[in-house]
Amino acid sequence: MDIEDRKMAEDLIQVAPAAILTTINTQGYPQTRALFNLRNKEQWPKLVPLFEGHRKDFMVLFTTNTSSSKIADLKHNRKVSVYYHIPDQARGLMLSGEIEVVQDIEMKKSIWHDGWERYYPLGYDDPDHTLLCLYPMSGRGWNQSHTYHFEIGEKI
């Protein structure tokens, strides 16, 4: 991956309106859903400093309900893909790897946003509030007719 491809990927995840997460259920079928793209600088400006330190490793964070089917899927298989796209610009990026459940209450508190009580009524330490973290292993992207693939951590 060259520097321009990496920049395209970094830029895309900072503006894509949603992050599309795919897990594998216990029957082996993909399960895809849209989640907040917490790396979107306009939607979540408070988190920009956190993600600035993770430009090279493309770290992804999600909040979700502990009671959700995503968590049930991840107990069976932690392999996921996350897809970011802007269809009208013909741009997309898929990141793949194994996702982890984050238990750190301070991390949950640091990313908490007002209004999330509608999802987690008891606040950042609600037992039904789970934080997920992905350090992807690889990425595959496209920008109009240009496609690229990279392994995270590969030298550029």
C-alpha positions in Angstrom: 0.0 0.0 0.0 1.4 3.4 -0.9 1.0 6.5 1.1 -1.8 7.9 -1.1 -3.9 4.7 -0.6 -3.4 4.8 3.2 -4.4 8.5 3.2 -7.6 7.7 1.2 -8.4 4.9 3.7 -7.8 7.2 6.7 -9.8 10.0 5.2 -12.7 7.8 4.3 -13.2 6.4 7.9 -13.2 9.9 9.2 -16.2 11.0 7.1 -18.2 7.9 6.4 -21.6 8.3 8.0 -21.8 4.8 9.4 -19.7 1.7 10.1 -21.2 -1.5 8.8 -20.2 -4.5 11.1 -20.5 -8.1 10.0 -20.3 -10.9 12.4 -20.8 -14.6 12.0 -23.7 -16.3 13.8 -23.7 -19.7 15.5 -25.0 -21.2 12.3 -22.1 -19.8 10.3 -24.1 -17.1 8.5 -22.9 -13.5 8.1 -24.9 -10.9 10.1 -24.5 -7.3 9.0 -25.7 -4.1 10.6 -24.9 -0.4 10.7 -23.4 1.1 13.8 -22.2 4.6 14.8 -19.0 5.4 13.1 -17.2 6.8 16.1 -14.3 7.9 13.9 -16.5 10.3 12.0 -14.9 13.7 12.9 -18.1 15.7 12.3 -20.5 13.4 14.2 -18.2 12.7 17.2 -15.7 15.6 17.5 -15.0 14.7 21.2 -13.3 11.4 20.0 -11.0 13.0 17.4 -8.0 13.1 19.9 -8.5 9.5 20.8 -8.4 8.3 17.2 -5.5 10.6 16.2 -3.2 8.3 18.0 -4.6 5.3 16.0 -4.3 6.5 12.4 -1.7 3.9 11.5 -3.4 0.9 13.2 -6.9 1.9 12.1 -8.4 1.0 15.6 -12.2 0.8 15.5 -14.5 1.2 18.5 -18.2 0.4 18.8 -20.7 0.7 21.6 -23.5 -1.9 21.6 -25.9 -3.5 23.9 -24.6 -6.4 25.9 -27.9 -8.2 25.2 -27.5 -7.8 21.4 -27.2 -10.6 18.9 -23.7 -9.1 18.0 -22.4 -10.1 21.5 -23.9 -13.6 21.1 -22.2 -13.9 17.7 -18.9 -12.7 19.1 -18.9 -15.3 21.9 -18.9 -17.9 19.2 -16.6 -16.2 16.6 -14.6 -13.0 17.1 -13.8 -12.6 13.4 -15.5 -9.6 11.9 -15.3 -7.2 9.0 -16.2 -3.5 9.2 -17.1 -1.6 6.0 -17.1 2.1 5.5 -18.5 3.7 2.3 -19.7 6.7 0.5 -21.7 5.4 -2.4 -22.2 8.6 -4.3 -18.4 9.1 -4.4 -17.7 5.4 -5.2 -15.5 5.0 -2.2 -15.3 2.1 0.2 -13.0 0.4 2.7 -13.3 -3.0 4.5 -11.3 -3.8 7.5 -11.0 -7.3 8.9 -9.8 -8.9 12.1 -10.8 -10.2 15.5 -12.7 -7.9 17.8 -12.4 -7.7 21.5 -14.8 -6.8 24.3 -13.4 -3.9 26.4 -13.9 -4.2 30.1 -12.2 -0.9 31.0 -14.8 1.3 32.7 -12.6 4.4 32.3 -12.5 3.8 28.6 -16.3 3.5 28.5 -16.6 6.7 30.5 -14.1 8.6 28.2 -16.1 7.9 25.0 -19.5 8.4 26.6 -21.8 11.0 24.9 -24.8 12.8 26.2 -27.9 11.2 24.6 -26.7 7.7 24.8 -29.0 7.2 27.8 -31.6 6.3 25.2 -29.6 3.1 24.5 -28.1 2.6 27.9 -30.4 4.2 30.5 -28.0 3.6 33.5 -25.2 5.5 31.8 -21.7 4.5 30.7 -21.5 1.8 33.4 -24.9 0.3 32.5 -24.5 -3.5 32.4 -26.1 -3.5 29.0 -23.4 -1.2 27.6 -20.6 -3.0 25.9 -17.5 -1.5 24.2 -15.9 -3.3 21.3 -12.5 -2.7 20.0 -11.0 -3.9 16.7 -7.4 -3.6 15.7 -7.8 -4.8 12.1 -5.3 -7.1 10.5 -6.0 -6.1 6.9 -7.9 -3.7 4.7 -9.3 -3.6 1.2 -10.4 -0.4 -0.4 -11.6 1.2 -3.5 -11.8 4.7 -4.8 -13.8 4.9 -8.0 -11.9 2.5 -10.3 -8.8 2.3 -8.1 -8.6 -0.7 -5.7 -6.0 -1.5 -3.0 -5.2 -4.0 -0.3 -3.0 -3.8 2.7 -1.9 -5.5 5.8 -2.0 -3.3 8.9 1.4 -2.6 10.1 3.0 -3.1 6.7 5.8 -0.6 5.9 5.0 2.1 3.5 
